[in-house]
Amino acid sequence: MRSIFIKEINSFFSSIVGYVVLLVFLVACSLFLWIIPNYSILEYGYASMERFFEIAPWLLFLLVPAVTMRSFADEFRTGNIEWLSTKPLTDLDIILGKYFATIALIVFALLPTVIYVYTIHNLSYSGVGIDTGAIIGSYIGLFFLAATFGAVGIFCSSLTSNQVVSFLFALLACYVLYTGFEQLSKLPKFSEGIDYYLSMVGMEFHYNSISRGLIDSRDVIYFLSVIIFFIALTRFSLSSRTGGTGGRLG
């Protein structure tokens, strides 16, 4: 698994695409946070990271599928999946190696955004400061959200040998799972009570819950369950495409 992890990291940064993806994400974050009207913190008038954490999930819709689109799609396209079958690796080793590499890359992309916290803290009134608890909770929520998107993206990449198709599949799946159920719960035909439970199926509900600064075990269990579910689906998909049985490839 370690060899797959290192291979994925090196592969991502061996081409200009990896750097472009990270740069676009960070530039987009900065533009929305400081310049674009209706989103800018300077226009908002409050020293708060709230705007960033409202925008970040939508930017992750683009970042995560871009990171995961080549995970398995490229292996199938180039035939490297056959090379992997000669290695003493199980399907799960390969999947987890690629998944943890994806998580590492996403964390690497999010780390520079911590500078926003320092900047906003300096912009706040002396003695007032910022809500550190809510910020930490929001970053934890953002990590779980990104990790879940990563699992979805890895699964979508295992379905096709075309990177663009993988990207679009992941983009659509992440959108539906994040806000689709929330939007569905707002339809008039869903009575009170049902709409609440329907919104709980979506990621947005649990992300917003953690972002309040209170880490609820139910939200953590939800994200971990979705991650495990899509890892299992990826294992099944990979086994089906390679003719394996979920153990060693081949």
C-alpha positions in Angstrom: 0.0 0.0 0.0 2.9 2.4 0.8 4.3 1.9 -2.7 1.0 2.8 -4.3 0.7 5.8 -2.0 4.1 7.1 -3.0 3.5 6.3 -6.7 0.2 8.3 -6.7 1.8 11.4 -5.0 4.8 11.4 -7.4 2.5 10.8 -10.4 0.3 13.8 -9.4 3.2 16.2 -9.2 5.1 14.8 -12.1 2.9 16.7 -14.6 1.9 20.4 -14.8 -1.8 19.3 -14.3 -1.3 18.6 -10.6 0.2 22.1 -9.9 -2.5 23.8 -12.1 -5.3 22.0 -10.1 -3.9 23.2 -6.8 -3.2 26.7 -8.0 -6.7 27.1 -9.5 -8.2 25.9 -6.2 -6.2 28.4 -4.1 -6.7 31.3 -6.5 -10.5 30.6 -6.5 -10.5 30.5 -2.7 -8.7 33.9 -2.6 -10.9 35.5 -5.2 -14.2 34.5 -3.5 -12.9 35.4 0.0 -11.4 38.8 -0.8 -12.6 40.1 -4.1 -15.8 38.8 -5.6 -18.9 40.8 -4.5 -21.5 39.2 -2.2 -18.8 36.7 -1.0 -15.9 39.0 0.0 -15.1 39.2 3.7 -14.2 42.9 3.2 -17.7 43.5 1.9 -19.3 41.3 4.6 -17.8 43.6 7.3 -17.2 40.9 9.9 -13.9 39.2 10.8 -15.2 35.7 10.3 -14.2 32.6 8.3 -17.9 31.8 7.8 -17.8 33.0 4.2 -14.8 30.7 3.4 -16.5 27.6 4.9 -19.7 28.3 2.9 -17.7 28.5 -0.4 -15.1 25.7 0.3 -17.5 22.7 -0.3 -18.4 24.0 -3.7 -14.7 24.5 -4.7 -14.0 21.0 -3.4 -16.6 19.8 -6.0 -13.9 20.7 -8.6 -10.8 19.9 -6.7 -11.5 16.4 -5.5 -12.8 15.0 -8.9 -9.8 16.6 -10.6 -7.5 14.8 -8.1 -9.2 11.4 -8.3 -10.2 11.3 -12.0 -7.0 9.6 -13.0 -6.7 7.2 -10.1 -8.0 4.1 -11.8 -9.1 5.5 -15.2 -5.5 6.1 -16.1 -4.5 2.6 -15.0 -7.1 1.0 -17.2 -6.3 3.3 -20.1 -2.6 2.7 -20.1 -2.8 -1.0 -19.1 -0.9 -0.5 -15.9 -3.6 -2.4 -14.1 -2.0 -5.5 -15.5 1.4 -4.5 -14.1 -0.2 -4.1 -10.7 -1.6 -7.6 -11.0 2.0 -8.9 -10.9 2.7 -7.2 -7.5 1.9 -8.8 -4.1 -1.0 -6.5 -3.6 -4.6 -7.0 -2.9 -7.4 -4.9 -4.3 -7.8 -3.3 -1.0 -4.1 -2.4 -0.8 -4.3 -0.6 -4.2 -7.6 1.2 -3.3 -6.4 2.4 0.1 -3.0 3.4 -1.3 -4.7 5.6 -3.9 -7.3 6.8 -1.4 -4.8 7.9 1.2 -2.8 9.6 -1.5 -5.9 11.5 -2.5 -6.5 12.6 1.1 -2.9 13.7 1.5 -3.2 15.9 -1.7 -6.4 17.4 -0.5 -4.9 18.3 2.9 -1.9 19.7 1.1 -4.3 22.0 -0.9 -6.2 23.1 2.3 -3.1 23.8 4.4 -2.3 27.2 2.8 -5.9 28.4 3.6 -4.9 28.5 7.3 -3.2 31.8 6.4 -6.7 33.3 6.0 -7.3 32.6 9.7 -4.2 34.6 10.7 -5.1 37.4 8.3 -8.7 37.7 9.5 -7.6 37.6 13.1 -5.4 40.6 12.5 -8.3 42.4 10.8 -10.6 41.9 13.8 -11.0 44.5 16.6 -8.3 44.3 19.3 -9.5 42.2 22.2 -12.4 40.7 20.2 -10.6 38.0 18.1 -12.3 35.3 16.1 -14.3 32.2 17.0 -11.5 29.7 17.1 -13.7 26.8 18.2 -16.0 27.2 15.2 -13.1 27.5 12.8 -11.5 24.3 14.1 -14.8 22.5 13.9 -15.3 23.8 10.4 -11.9 22.6 9.3 -12.7 19.2 10.8 -16.0 19.2 8.9 -14.2 20.2 5.7 -11.7 17.4 6.1 -14.4 14.8 6.5 -16.3 16.2 3.6 -13.2 16.2 1.4 -12.4 12.6 2.5 -15.9 11.5 1.6 -15.7 13.2 -1.8 -12.3 11.4 -2.2 -14.0 8.0 -1.7 -16.7 8.9 -4.2 -14.2 10.1 -6.7 -12.1 6.9 -6.4 -15.2 4.8 -7.0 -16.2 6.9 -10.1 -12.6 6.5 -11.5 -12.9 2.7 -11.2 -15.9 2.7 -13.5 -14.3 4.1 -16.6 -11.0 4.4 -18.5 -11.7 7.9 -19.5 -10.5 10.6 -17.2 -13.0 13.2 -18.3 -15.9 10.9 -17.8 -14.5 10.0 -14.4 -14.4 13.7 -13.5 -18.0 14.3 -14.6 -19.3 11.2 -12.8 -17.5 12.3 -9.6 -18.7 15.9 -10.0 -22.3 14.8 -10.4 -22.2 12.2 -7.6 -20.6 14.7 -5.1 -23.1 17.3 -5.9 -26.1 14.9 -5.4 -24.7 13.5 -2.2 -23.8 16.9 -0.8 -26.8 19.1 -1.5 -29.2 16.9 -3.6 -31.1 15.4 -0.6 -31.2 18.9 1.1 -32.8 20.4 -2.0 -35.2 17.4 -2.2 -36.3 17.8 1.4 -37.5 21.4 0.6 -40.0 20.2 -1.9 -43.6 20.9 -0.8 -44.7 17.3 -1.1 -42.5 16.3 1.8 -44.3 16.9 5.0 -42.7 18.1 8.2 -40.7 15.4 9.9 -39.9 13.5 6.7 -38.0 16.5 5.2 -35.7 16.5 8.3 -34.8 12.8 7.9 -34.4 13.2 4.2 -31.9 16.1 4.7 -30.0 14.0 7.1 -29.1 11.6 4.3 -27.1 14.3 2.6 -23.6 15.5 3.5 -24.5 19.1 3.8 -26.6 18.5 6.9 -23.7 16.8 8.7 -21.1 19.3 7.4 -23.1 22.2 8.7 -23.6 20.4 12.0 -19.8 19.9 12.6 -19.1 23.4 11.4 -20.9 24.8 14.4 -17.9 23.8 16.5 -19.6 20.8 18.2 -18.2 17.4 17.0 -21.1 15.0 17.2 -20.3 11.3 17.0 -23.3 10.8 14.7 -21.8 13.1 12.1 -18.5 11.4 12.3 -20.1 8.0 12.0 -22.1 9.2 9.0 -19.0 10.3 7.1 -17.0 7.2 8.0 -19.9 5.0 6.9 -20.2 6.7 3.5 -16.4 6.5 3.0 -16.4 2.7 3.9 -19.4 2.2 1.6 -17.7 3.8 -1.4 -14.4 2.0 -0.7 -16.4 -1.3 -0.7 -18.1 -0.3 -4.0 -14.7 0.5 -5.5 -13.4 -2.9 -4.4 -16.4 -4.6 -6.0 -16.0 -2.5 -9.2 -12.3 -3.2 -9.4 -12.8 -6.9 -8.8 -15.5 -7.1 -11.5 -13.4 -5.3 -14.1 -10.2 -7.3 -13.5 -11.9 -10.6 -13.0 -10.6 -10.9 -9.5 -12.4 -12.0 -6.4 -11.6 -9.1 -4.1 -8.2 -10.6 -3.1 -5.2 -10.4 -5.3 -5.7 -8.9 -8.8 -5.7 -11.3 -11.7 
